[in-house]
Amino acid sequence: MRGKIIVGVAGWSYKDWQGVVYPESLDSKNRIAYLAHYFSLIEINNSFYGHIKPAVGKQWCRMASEENREFVFSAKLNRAFTHSPIAVVEPTSAKTIRPRPTDEPDAKAGLDSIAEQGMLAAVLAQFPISFNCTEENREYVRSLAERFHSYPLVLEIRHASWNEPEILAWLAELKVGLCNIDQPLVGRAIRPGTDVTSPIGYVRLHGRNYRQWFAETSVRDRYDYLYSAQELEKWKERTVEIASKAQATYVVANNHNLGKAAVNALELVAMLENRKVRAPQPLVRRYPELEAISFHEERPTGGELF
């Protein structure tokens, strides 16, 4: 037996998705509802940069649930709790993470606005690779888990020093999930795995753009990568294994440049469920390889959805 698997994308407010994922005519206020027609999960990215306003969180839930009653959000924990405020010039550690007194209540108010609607799948605490496994950093993780214990917390840890049996057992004691990631394997970067340390399994696919991963270019360029079918097949196998150990497993494609995350998420759903999937027609036109695994629905009067 395996738990449910839900595949989705990270974020939705990308200018380069207009005309690629979204029809050119789609109003930006309709993007969540549009994606909810094709996916049952979006990972909220902007909560990393600023706290979710409760009224806005409720509005997101309403827009998504009206289109898809099975829809859920995961949300990134604000960077005040996971990164040095000057992380570009100093390593992140328990000593350099400095949330303000207002960050915790503001973060919780936003997360609660989604949790109260029954639509908060997970809260992702994403740490940079400089956050390695020291005693001080483990104590920080323990305190973070205590402060956010009312949410389904998942850690994304990128440094390989965390990938030890005793550390995984410790996370399980804390009832904190571990995110299995695909990323360029540079230096001490953690390798792909199938670890489950809570009722939640979590996977994030960042792409493998080695050339621009650490380049001083835009974040968009870093995630410019389209997975091949063979690469996705490996993640299908890992996801099935993760789901055999979890109550629910969430798979998030973060290789968002020019809609590639949406392409690979749809391909992965088709692989996991062995069926054709609904796909946005602008995306199929841009990536014709989707034609073999997708179908298109029309409104009764004809024309594209939305």
C-alpha positions as CSV (number, residue, x, y, z in Angstrom):
1,M,0.0,0.0,0.0
2,R,1.1,3.5,-0.6
3,G,-0.2,6.9,0.5
4,K,-1.5,9.5,-1.9
5,I,0.8,11.3,-4.2
6,I,0.1,14.9,-5.3
7,V,2.3,16.5,-7.9
8,G,2.4,20.3,-8.5
9,V,4.6,23.3,-9.2
10,A,6.4,25.9,-7.2
11,G,4.9,29.4,-7.6
12,W,2.7,30.9,-10.1
13,S,3.6,34.6,-10.5
14,Y,6.1,34.3,-13.3
15,K,6.0,36.8,-16.2
16,D,7.6,34.3,-18.5
17,W,4.6,31.9,-18.0
18,Q,2.3,34.3,-19.8
19,G,1.7,32.9,-23.3
20,V,3.6,29.7,-22.3
21,V,1.6,28.2,-19.4
22,Y,-1.1,30.8,-19.4
23,P,-3.0,32.1,-22.4
24,E,-1.8,35.6,-23.3
25,S,-5.3,37.0,-22.4
26,L,-5.4,35.5,-18.9
27,D,-5.7,38.1,-16.1
28,S,-3.0,37.6,-13.4
29,K,-5.8,37.4,-10.7
30,N,-7.0,34.2,-12.4
31,R,-3.7,32.3,-12.4
32,I,-4.3,30.2,-9.3
33,A,-7.7,29.0,-10.5
34,Y,-6.2,28.3,-13.9
35,L,-3.4,26.1,-12.4
36,A,-5.9,24.4,-10.1
37,H,-7.6,23.1,-13.2
38,Y,-4.5,21.1,-14.1
39,F,-2.8,20.5,-10.8
40,S,-3.8,19.8,-7.2
41,L,-0.8,21.4,-5.6
42,I,1.0,24.7,-5.7
43,E,4.0,25.5,-3.4
44,I,3.7,29.1,-2.3
45,N,7.0,30.8,-3.0
46,N,6.3,34.4,-2.1
47,S,5.9,33.4,1.6
48,F,9.7,33.0,1.6
49,Y,10.1,36.7,0.8
50,G,7.2,38.2,2.7
51,H,4.6,37.0,5.1
52,I,1.2,36.0,3.7
53,K,-1.5,38.4,4.5
54,P,-4.4,36.4,6.1
55,A,-7.0,38.0,3.8
56,V,-4.9,37.1,0.8
57,G,-4.3,33.5,2.0
58,K,-8.1,33.0,2.3
59,Q,-8.6,34.5,-1.1
60,W,-6.1,32.1,-2.6
61,C,-7.9,29.2,-1.0
62,R,-11.2,30.3,-2.3
63,M,-10.0,30.7,-5.9
64,A,-8.3,27.3,-5.9
65,S,-11.0,25.3,-4.1
66,E,-13.8,26.6,-6.4
67,E,-11.9,25.1,-9.3
68,N,-10.5,21.9,-7.6
69,R,-11.9,20.6,-4.4
70,E,-8.9,18.3,-3.9
71,F,-6.4,21.2,-4.1
72,V,-3.8,22.0,-1.4
73,F,-1.0,24.5,-0.9
74,S,2.4,23.9,0.6
75,A,4.1,27.1,1.8
76,K,7.7,28.1,2.2
77,L,8.6,29.3,5.7
78,N,9.8,32.9,5.6
79,R,13.5,33.3,5.0
80,A,13.8,35.2,8.3
81,F,13.9,31.7,10.0
82,T,16.1,29.9,7.5
83,H,18.7,32.3,6.1
84,S,21.1,35.0,7.3
85,P,19.7,38.4,6.3
86,I,23.0,38.8,4.4
87,A,23.3,35.3,3.2
88,V,25.0,36.4,0.0
89,V,28.0,37.4,1.9
90,E,28.0,35.3,5.1
91,P,27.2,31.6,5.7
92,T,23.8,30.8,7.3
93,S,24.0,29.2,10.7
94,A,22.1,29.4,14.0
95,K,24.3,32.4,14.9
96,T,23.5,34.3,11.8
97,I,19.7,33.7,11.4
98,R,18.1,36.7,13.1
99,P,14.3,36.8,12.8
100,R,12.6,39.9,14.1
101,P,10.1,39.8,17.0
102,T,7.2,40.3,14.6
103,D,8.2,37.6,12.2
104,E,6.8,34.6,14.1
105,P,3.3,36.0,14.7
106,D,3.2,37.4,11.1
107,A,4.3,34.1,9.6
108,K,1.8,32.1,11.7
109,A,-1.1,34.4,10.9
110,G,-0.6,33.8,7.2
111,L,-0.1,30.1,7.5
112,D,-3.2,29.8,9.7
113,S,-5.3,31.5,7.0
114,I,-4.6,28.5,4.8
115,A,-4.6,25.8,7.5
116,E,-8.0,27.0,8.7
117,Q,-9.4,26.2,5.3
118,G,-8.0,22.6,5.5
119,M,-5.7,23.4,2.5
120,L,-2.2,23.5,4.1
121,A,-0.3,20.4,3.0
122,A,3.1,21.3,4.4
123,V,5.3,24.1,5.6
124,L,8.8,23.9,3.9
125,A,11.8,25.3,5.8
126,Q,14.4,25.7,3.1
127,F,18.0,26.1,4.4
128,P,21.0,26.9,2.1
129,I,23.9,24.6,1.6
130,S,26.0,26.6,4.1
131,F,23.7,25.4,6.9
132,N,25.6,22.2,7.8
133,C,25.0,19.7,10.6
134,T,26.6,21.1,13.7
135,E,25.4,20.8,17.2
136,E,24.4,24.4,17.3
137,N,22.4,24.2,14.1
138,R,20.7,21.0,15.2
139,E,19.6,22.8,18.3
140,Y,18.2,25.6,16.1
141,V,16.2,23.1,14.1
142,R,14.9,21.6,17.3
143,S,13.7,25.0,18.5
144,L,12.2,25.8,15.1
145,A,10.3,22.5,15.2
146,E,9.0,23.4,18.6
147,R,7.9,26.9,17.6
148,F,6.1,25.7,14.5
149,H,4.9,22.4,15.9
150,S,1.2,23.0,14.9
151,Y,2.1,22.8,11.2
152,P,3.3,19.8,9.1
153,L,6.9,21.0,9.0
154,V,9.3,19.7,6.3
155,L,13.0,20.6,6.2
156,E,14.9,21.1,2.9
157,I,18.5,20.6,3.9
158,R,21.0,20.8,1.1
159,H,24.3,19.9,2.8
160,A,25.2,16.2,2.8
161,S,26.3,16.2,6.5
162,W,22.6,15.9,7.5
163,N,22.1,12.7,5.6
164,E,23.2,10.3,8.3
165,P,21.0,7.6,9.9
166,E,21.2,9.0,13.4
167,I,20.1,12.5,12.1
168,L,17.2,11.0,10.2
169,A,16.1,9.1,13.3
170,W,16.4,12.4,15.3
171,L,14.2,14.2,12.8
172,A,11.6,11.4,13.0
173,E,11.6,11.9,16.8
174,L,10.9,15.5,16.2
175,K,8.1,14.5,13.8
176,V,9.7,16.8,11.2
177,G,9.7,15.7,7.5
178,L,12.7,15.7,5.2
179,C,12.6,17.0,1.6
180,N,14.2,14.8,-1.0
181,I,15.7,17.0,-3.6
182,D,17.2,16.9,-7.1
183,Q,19.9,19.5,-7.6
184,P,23.3,19.9,-9.2
185,L,25.6,17.7,-7.3
186,V,28.4,20.1,-6.5
187,G,30.7,19.8,-3.5
188,R,28.9,18.6,-0.4
189,A,25.4,18.9,-2.0
190,I,23.1,16.2,-0.6
191,R,22.3,13.4,-3.1
192,P,18.8,12.3,-4.2
193,G,17.2,10.0,-1.7
194,T,13.9,8.4,-0.6
195,D,13.9,9.4,3.1
196,V,10.7,9.8,5.1
197,T,10.9,11.1,8.7
198,S,7.2,12.1,9.3
199,P,3.8,11.2,7.8
200,I,4.7,13.5,4.9
201,G,6.9,12.6,2.0
202,Y,8.3,15.5,0.1
203,V,10.2,15.9,-3.2
204,R,11.5,19.0,-4.9
205,L,13.0,19.0,-8.4
206,H,15.3,22.0,-9.0
207,G,16.8,20.9,-12.3
208,R,20.4,20.2,-13.1
209,N,21.7,23.4,-14.6
210,Y,25.3,23.0,-13.5
211,R,26.5,25.9,-15.6
212,Q,24.3,28.5,-14.0
213,W,23.6,27.0,-10.5
214,F,26.1,29.3,-8.8
215,A,26.4,31.9,-11.5
216,E,25.7,35.5,-10.6
217,T,22.7,35.7,-12.9
218,S,19.0,35.8,-12.3
219,V,17.4,33.1,-10.2
220,R,15.3,32.4,-13.2
221,D,18.3,31.2,-15.2
222,R,19.4,28.9,-12.4
223,Y,16.2,26.9,-12.7
224,D,16.3,26.7,-16.5
225,Y,16.3,23.0,-17.0
226,L,13.9,20.5,-18.6
227,Y,14.1,16.9,-17.3
228,S,14.2,14.1,-19.8
229,A,11.8,11.2,-19.6
230,Q,14.6,8.9,-18.4
231,E,15.5,11.4,-15.6
232,L,11.8,11.6,-14.5
233,E,11.5,7.8,-14.6
234,K,14.1,7.6,-11.8
235,W,12.0,10.1,-9.8
236,K,8.9,8.2,-10.4
237,E,10.5,5.2,-8.9
238,R,11.8,7.2,-5.9
239,T,8.4,8.8,-5.4
240,V,6.6,5.5,-5.3
241,E,9.1,4.3,-2.7
242,I,8.6,7.4,-0.6
243,A,4.9,7.1,-0.9
244,S,5.1,3.5,0.5
245,K,6.4,5.0,3.7
246,A,4.3,8.1,4.0
247,Q,0.6,9.0,4.4
248,A,0.9,11.7,1.8
249,T,3.7,12.6,-0.6
250,Y,4.0,16.0,-2.3
251,V,6.2,16.4,-5.4
252,V,7.0,20.0,-6.5
253,A,8.7,20.9,-9.7
254,N,10.8,24.1,-9.2
255,N,12.5,24.2,-12.6
256,H,10.2,27.1,-13.4
257,N,11.9,28.9,-16.3
258,L,9.6,29.2,-19.3
259,G,7.1,26.8,-17.8
260,K,9.4,23.8,-17.7
261,A,8.1,22.9,-14.2
262,A,4.6,22.5,-15.5
263,V,5.8,20.3,-18.4
264,N,7.7,17.9,-16.1
265,A,5.0,17.9,-13.4
266,L,2.4,16.8,-16.0
267,E,4.8,14.2,-17.4
268,L,5.4,12.8,-13.9
269,V,1.7,12.6,-13.2
270,A,1.2,10.7,-16.5
271,M,4.0,8.3,-15.5
272,L,2.7,7.7,-11.9
273,E,-0.9,7.2,-12.9
274,N,-0.3,5.6,-16.3
275,R,-2.9,7.8,-18.0
276,K,-3.2,10.9,-20.1
277,V,-3.5,14.2,-18.3
278,R,-5.2,17.5,-19.0
279,A,-2.7,20.1,-20.2
280,P,-2.9,23.8,-21.0
281,Q,-2.9,24.3,-24.7
282,P,-0.4,27.2,-24.7
283,L,2.0,24.8,-23.0
284,V,1.4,22.0,-25.4
285,R,2.0,24.3,-28.3
286,R,5.3,25.4,-26.8
287,Y,6.3,21.9,-25.8
288,P,4.8,19.5,-28.4
289,E,6.2,16.4,-26.6
290,L,3.2,16.8,-24.3
291,E,0.8,15.9,-27.1
292,A,1.5,12.2,-26.6
293,I,0.5,12.2,-22.9
294,S,-2.2,14.9,-22.7
295,F,-5.7,15.7,-23.8
296,H,-7.5,19.1,-24.1
297,E,-10.9,20.0,-22.8
298,E,-13.1,22.6,-24.3
299,R,-16.0,24.6,-22.9
300,P,-19.4,23.7,-24.3
301,T,-19.2,26.8,-26.5
302,G,-15.7,25.9,-27.6
303,G,-12.4,27.6,-27.0
304,E,-9.8,27.3,-24.4
305,L,-10.5,27.0,-20.7
306,F,-10.2,30.4,-19.0
